[in-house]
Each structure stands twice: as structure tokens, then as C-alpha cells.
Amino acid sequence: VRISIAARVHQLAISNLSMSGLLGATPLSTIREEYESLVAADFTHIIGLRDVRPIKRNNMARLFESTLKYKPTGTVDPLIVIAVMEIESWFISENSHFTKVDQSLTPGNILANTNIDITVNSENFDEPFETLQIIYSSVGETYTKSKDDAQRTISILDMRQYLADAGARAPTVTPFVTRIQQILA
């Protein structure tokens, strides 16, 4: 199975997957530019990931519409996944990972110490990155948009939680998790 993931998500790298479009270009434009060569190289899956931000929430519908309108069509159907507002909303929704950062980061303690309720739909946070920073810093940990911090968090996420209930708290992650599950099945 050959997979290409184009991402404009904090220079996010996912090991063993070919990635392009990290800086400057949007995942959609990268996929449009590379589509024919990826198909010719026998890629069976093409996935694009992007944040809504810096686009404002009230312009999301236009972003989703243009993505569907301009996505290439052909033998491989690219999946373009847009995280509302940022991919960190997906990290917040998988709230069991917090205790892997620090044992005291339970939903109740997070709420008591930061006034942030991680049991709600995390796509309602306007600034998920900043929300994640606040939660991590409440126990002296850091979260930045660095490759290392993103990979650390990704490595402790429990994909089963997205299928169980985290996907309900961040619905835009579901198509991505479902496609990865199909690929790996």
C-alpha cells in the first residue's frame, strides 16, 4: 500500500508516510499538482490534512465547498480532511492521552485547574492550539507547534478512543481515522 499525505499542519510528520506540502502550499493545491504522478507511481491512497485556521469559523463552509469542488477525480479518490479549527482539536478530543502526559491531567482536574471542559465537542474551541498549551502548562509541560511536540502527542493518542467516543467530540477526525483503519485492515 502506498500512501501520500499532504499536510499543512504545523510541519507535522507522520513516520513512514510520504508527505509534501508542509509549507506554503495548501494540501489541496499540493494534491492537485502531484495527483497524476502519485497515481502513476501506484499510490492507492491520497490524504490531505489541513486546519481551518487562519480562516475564520464563519468562512468554513466556503472552505469545505471549494475543497470538494477542486479536489481531483480519477482512479484514486483523495480524502481531504479539514480539522476544525486546528488539528489540536483532534488531540483534545482524545482526552485519555492527557494522563499519559501527566497522571493528574484527568478531565475533572483539567476543568478544576484551567476551567477547560475536555469532555465537550473540541471543535467548538476557537483556538485549540492555545487550549492544549494551557492544559499542558497547568502541569509544567509544553506544547508547541514543533514537529517533536506534535509527534510526542500523536504517539500517545489511542486510536481506539476515536472510534469509541473521541470522534463524537471531534467529528472531522472520523473520516481520517476510518480511512487509516481501512488502509491498515
N, C-alpha and C positions, 0 to 999 in steps of 0.2 A: 504494500500500500504506500503510495507516495502522496504526501500532503504538503500543501503550501499554505502558510498562514501569513497574511499581510496584516500588520497591526500598527496603529498609531496610538499606542497605549504605553506611555512613559518608557519608551525603549525596552518594552517587555520582551524578554527572550524565553522561548519555551524549548527545552532541550530536545535535540534530535529532530526538530522540525525546521524546514527551510522557511526563513522569514525574510520579507522585504518590506519596503515602505515605512520604515520606522521613523524617519524624519522627513519633514517637508511635504510629502505626498499623503493623500488620504488612502486608506485601504482600497476603496472603490477605484480610484484612479490607478493605483498600482495593479490591481487585478485586471482592469480593462487593458492596461499596457502589456501585461505579461500573460494574459489568458491563452492566447494561441500557442505560445512557447511552452506553457505549462501542460496544456493538453497534448501537444506534440511530444513532450517528454514523459507521457504516460502518467501524469498526476491524476489520481482518481477523485481527489477531494481538494477543494479550494475554499479557504475560510478567511473572511475578513473581519477583524475586530476593531472597533473604534468607540471612543467616548462621544457623548453628545457635546459636552463642553469642548470648546468655548462657546458653542452655540447656546442660546438661551432656551430654557424649557418651553417657552411659548412658541418657539420655531421648530420644535422637534418633529411635528407632523410633516413639515416640508422636507426635513432631512430624510425621514423614513420613505416618503414618496419618491424623492429623487434617487434614493438608493435602489428602490425597486425598478424605477424607470430606466436607469442607466446601467444596471448590472448586466454583464454579458450573458448570452444564452448560447447553448451548444450542448455538446455531449457530456460535459461536466457542469452541473448546476452549482455555481458558487453560493456559499452561505455567507451573507454579510450580517454580522451581529453588532448591534449598536447598544452599548451599555448606557443606561440612564442613571445618572448624569455622567458618571465616570465608572470605570471598571471596579473601583474600590467599593461601589455599592454591592457588587457581587461578593467581595470579600466579607463585608459586614453581614450580609445575609447568611453566610455560613458561620453562624455565631459559636459553634463548638470549637472553632480554631483559636479563639481568644484564650482559652485556658491552656493551650499549648504554648502561647507567648508568655503567659504568667498565670499560675494556678488561681490567683484571686480575680481574674477577669471573667467572672460569671455574669450573666445578664443582670442579675439583681445588684451586684456590686458596681457594674458599669453604670447602671441607672442611678444608684445612690451617689456615686463619686463624680459623675460627669453630667448627669441629667439627660443622658442619651439612652433611648429605648431601642435596643438592637433586635427586639422581637417583632417589630413592625416592618412594613414594606420599606426596605432600604433604598428603593428607587425614589422615595419621597424626600430623601436628603438632598438639598440643593448642592452641597459641597461634600460628597462622600470622602474625598481625599483628606480634607481637613477634619472631618468627623473621625476617620480612622486614626489620624495623628493625635487627636485629643484622647481617644481611648487608649492607645499605646502609651502615650506620655503620662497617663494617670498612674502608671506603674514603673515609670522611668525608662520605658522602651521608646524606640523611634520608629517612625515610618516615613520614608521619603519616596520620591518618585524614581529612586535609583533602581537599577537592574537587580542589585543584590537584595534590597528590601522587598521588591516585588517577588523575586524568586523565593525568598525565605517564606513569605506569606503563602504563595502558591503551593509550596512544598508541604505545608501543614494543613491545607484545606482538605476536607473529607468530601470527595465527590458523591458519596452515597447520601450525604446530607442534602445536596442539591436535588437529588431525586426524591428524597423523603419529604422535606419541607422548606429547605432554603430557597428552592426555585420559586415557591409561592411568595417569598419575601423579596425576590428579585427576578420577576418573570422573564426579563430579557436574557438571562443566563440559560434558560431551559433549552432553546434551540442549539446553543453551543454544546452544552453537556450531552444532549441527546445525540448530536452528530458525532461527537468524540466516542460516545458509547457504541454507536453503530459501527464506527471505523474499527474499534478495538474488539468487537464481538467476533 
